[in-house]
Amino acid sequence: MIQTIDSFDKQLLLYLNGMHSPFMDPIMWWISSTVLWIPFYFIVLFFLIKAQHSSTKKEWWVNFGIVVLSISFAILIADQVSSGFFKPFFSRLRPSHNPEIREWVHVLMKPNGEIYRGGQFGFVSSHAANSFAIAWFVARILKSQPVWIVMIGWAATVSYSRIYLGVHYPGDILGGALIGIGAGYIASHVFFKLQTKWISSN
């Protein structure tokens, strides 16, 4: 059963990764990077703070602290579980490092001229875990259908870029997404608890 799933995962990776083009290569490289999304993170943070409707300057800062603390908690859980536990525990080679298929995997060259293959192990994807943790947290806080669409679409796009770059299997992405959703849910629960406790007491 496990071998069948693994075989399907590899075939799906080669199919999706094989749909590349010179035009999409730099786009997917930047989508996968953290730097590109910094303005997006600030916009999301702005709307999270704005949605709290703070009536005083003190309350604004309290809400700001709760939002930053909670979303940081979501990322911490997602990153530590994915990179700190799953990757070393399962030790599954990335497609770009797997001697069985690496010669068929499309990989990109970094700006410094080196081939980008990522770290040795890839299950689960930290990009997927962190992205879906943020997306799920934000969507649960803002509670808007357009926000759900944008945030989940963003997380899915970032996650797909990892398959495009040849550094993660679809199974890595799915596993990371599930961890991220769990982390986002836990962090949003913490957010509501802190808000109830700190705002009501001021």
Secondary structure, DSSP 8 states (H G I E B T S, - for coil): -HHHHHHHHHHHHHHHHTS--TTHHHHHHHHHSSGGGHHHHHHHHHHHHHTT--SSHHHHHHHHHHHHHHHHHHHHHHHIIIIIIIHHHH--B-TTT-TTTGGGS---B-TTS-B----SB-SS-HHHHHHHHHHHHHHHHH--HHHHHHHHHHHHHHHHHHHHTTS--HHHHHHHHHHHHHHHHHHHHHHHHHHHHHHHT-
